[in-house]
Each structure stands twice: as C-alpha cells, then as structure tokens.
C-alpha cells in the first residue's frame, strides 16, 4: 500500500491537470476570414503616428539658487502628418526645444507645489506643443506626457 500511494497521487494529479487544462483553455480563434486584413481605401485617413522618446527628460527645479528637486518626464509625440522616421531624424532638435521649454516651465514655478494641477499641466502642454509645431512643421503634432515625477534633491 505504501508503494501504491505515490503512484496513485501522480496519476490523480496528471488527470486533474489535464481536466483543468481542458476546461480553462481559451476560446477558439475567430474564423480565418475575419483575420485576413484588407487594404484600406486609397483616400482613407491614415492613423496617427505615436513615438515615445527612448530617453527621459530630467529637469532641475531650483529654489533659492540651489537644486531643490528634479522633475523626471517621459515624453512622446503623436502626429497625424509626420512619419515615425521624420520624428526620429529630428529628435535632437525636438529634444533641444523641449528641454528649453521644460527649463522655462521649471524656472516659472511650474514644477513647484501641485505640479499636476490642470492649469499647470495645460501651460506645460501648450509650451511643448508649440515646440513640436515649430520643429516638425506639423500643426497636428502634440506632446504625450507618458510619465512625470518629482524627485527630491
């Protein structure tokens, strides 16, 4: 009986696992006709291009002439007219303009206090969107604030 018990436990475990797999399997995929992509009409509008910058933006926040904290942002660009390639080719120029706008925002107190306040966020977005419009020559481009945090000292 002592030798039979481990074998019985293994067989029951295998059977239970097979039954669980059978009942918990995903639903069958839709028919193959639904999976075949069709070419959009030639005059159909294209989807917006979304690009997230690989490196984040670190902005020193000064208080009394000393670094009080840092604002760390991860930004992206959404555009209806610019291609992903164009955005990446212009990335150094875009980053330069965005850094300038972020430093200006910080020097005007934009990252002090409740920096996620809607009024402060709208001012920041307007500054950054203006930079995108100038550097890309694309009025449809807008900034995406993927993440934003403030780190002390």
VOGU-3710 file (C-alpha; in Angstrom, 3 decimals, decimal comma):
1> xxxxxxxxxx> 0,000/0,000/0,000  2,892/2,370/0,791  4,324/1,954/-2,728  0,938/2,290/-4,405  0,026/5,619/-2,780  2,706/7,787/-4,539  1,770/6,292/-7,927  -1,911/6,983/-7,247  -1,129/10,622/-6,293  0,838/11,130/-9,541
11> xxxxxxxxxx> -1,934/9,641/-11,699  -4,633/11,721/-9,990  -2,503/14,883/-10,323  -1,995/14,279/-14,043  -5,708/13,662/-14,529  -6,625/16,795/-12,565  -4,155/18,894/-14,547  -5,497/17,601/-17,857  -9,080/18,314/-16,788  -8,169/21,835/-15,637
21> xxxxxxxxxx> -6,382/22,496/-18,937  -9,407/21,303/-20,886  -11,889/23,493/-19,004  -9,661/26,587/-18,794  -8,417/26,643/-22,391  -9,007/29,879/-24,336  -11,965/30,236/-26,665  -11,338/29,116/-30,234  -9,977/31,794/-32,563  -12,319/33,602/-34,942
31> xxxxxxxxxx> -12,630/32,273/-38,451  -9,700/32,873/-40,762  -11,794/35,134/-42,967  -12,038/37,644/-40,135  -8,250/37,571/-39,635  -7,346/38,465/-43,219  -6,519/42,179/-43,277  -7,892/44,182/-46,138  -6,232/47,142/-47,756  -7,792/50,426/-46,696
41> xxxxxxxxxx> -9,322/52,611/-49,337  -6,734/54,858/-51,001  -8,440/58,012/-49,723  -8,923/56,713/-46,175  -7,197/58,774/-43,480  -4,051/57,227/-42,040  -3,687/56,533/-38,352  -1,727/58,888/-36,159  1,924/58,038/-35,586  2,889/57,707/-31,928
51> xxxxxxxxxx> 6,569/57,840/-30,957  7,932/57,638/-27,413  11,399/59,074/-26,861  13,861/56,444/-25,672  15,482/58,661/-23,052  13,645/60,630/-20,408  13,933/64,319/-19,615  15,457/65,396/-16,292  14,750/68,985/-15,275  16,400/70,559/-12,218
61> xxxxxxxxxx> 13,987/72,526/-10,046  15,761/75,398/-8,309  14,841/77,083/-5,051  16,938/79,993/-3,752  19,528/79,320/-6,456  20,073/75,701/-5,392  18,763/72,462/-6,826  15,735/71,619/-4,711  14,447/68,646/-6,712  14,327/67,127/-10,176
71> xxxxxxxxxx> 11,339/66,648/-12,441  11,658/63,476/-14,488  9,469/63,144/-17,571  8,987/60,532/-20,230  7,552/62,155/-23,339  6,193/61,055/-26,674  4,832/62,596/-29,855  1,528/61,939/-31,612  1,221/63,211/-35,158  -1,223/62,825/-37,992
81> xxxxxxxxxx> 1,125/64,071/-40,700  4,725/63,385/-39,636  6,215/59,927/-40,080  7,977/58,000/-37,355  11,210/58,286/-39,350  10,899/62,075/-39,590  10,317/62,359/-35,851  13,371/60,201/-35,049  15,539/62,118/-37,541  14,522/65,421/-35,918
91> xxxxxxxxxx> 14,793/64,035/-32,359  17,917/66,025/-31,346  16,304/69,297/-32,467  12,990/68,340/-30,846  14,726/67,369/-27,573  16,632/70,661/-27,534  13,421/72,649/-27,896  11,569/70,502/-25,358  14,410/70,893/-22,832  14,329/74,658/-23,278
101> xxxxxxxxxx> 10,556/74,708/-22,722  10,850/72,404/-19,685  13,577/74,571/-18,119  11,437/77,671/-18,690  8,443/75,923/-17,106  10,585/74,969/-14,095  12,011/78,487/-13,695  8,465/79,903/-13,682  7,500/77,560/-10,822  5,653/75,031/-12,950
111> xxxxxxxxxx> 7,105/72,075/-11,038  6,558/73,584/-7,565  3,669/72,584/-5,329  0,876/70,685/-7,058  2,620/70,427/-10,416  -0,064/68,091/-11,792  -2,758/70,732/-11,337  -4,782/71,004/-14,592  -3,836/74,668/-15,092  -0,125/73,903/-14,738
121> xxxxxxxxxx> -0,401/70,838/-16,988  -2,231/72,846/-19,670  0,502/75,511/-19,622  3,180/72,824/-19,916  1,394/71,047/-22,778  0,896/74,335/-24,636  4,621/75,142/-24,397  5,649/71,663/-25,513  3,078/71,531/-28,335  4,382/74,872/-29,601
131> xxxxxxxxxx> 7,904/73,415/-29,749  6,646/70,429/-31,752  4,772/72,623/-34,208  7,916/74,717/-34,799  10,452/71,887/-35,031  8,358/69,427/-37,053  6,426/71,965/-39,087  3,345/69,932/-38,197  0,394/71,633/-36,512  -1,257/68,258/-35,871
141> xxxxxxxxxx> 1,643/67,059/-33,677  1,024/67,043/-29,963  3,047/66,045/-26,949  2,237/62,940/-24,922  3,274/63,035/-21,279  3,838/59,332/-20,687  5,051/59,724/-17,106  6,088/62,541/-14,804  7,556/62,521/-11,318  9,385/64,868/-8,989
151> xxx> 12,326/63,561/-7,002  13,722/65,427/-4,014  17,244/66,822/-4,077
//
